[in-house]
């Protein structure tokens, strides 16, 4: 029995040397893995939230439009030939007063002499007709005209190639979000 007592005094252990250090390393490794798994889980949750927010933002961006006002300040040259070939009907409805004296030569048959007689005319002649007036004319116009105008331009993003890119990106983000959940 004395041998047992002397073994205790020598502090001899049944475990191999470094056994406690090995358990300490395993415990530290396990703690580090649990900490890392927690960080990765938080990262995954934040990535899912970010993907959902980005998809919603892309939805809003797709409904927006590009607005621009183009200012045009230019002299526009004008060089034209205008042909007019028309018939215009002009109705005329009026009364024409006639007040005059007309000298009429009259031959007197018995003596064979010509006598000038003054005949007074005082009358009103009614006129009710339509006159067709043909107009056939060619006009040449040359010059320049200053133009100053603001042209509003509104382009929906959904109708541009960028709209298709936004749709693809949104679809990709939603797939990532679903896979990560």
Helices and strands as residue ranges (DSSP letters): H 2-9, H 19-63, E 65-108, E 113-156, G 157-159, H 161-180
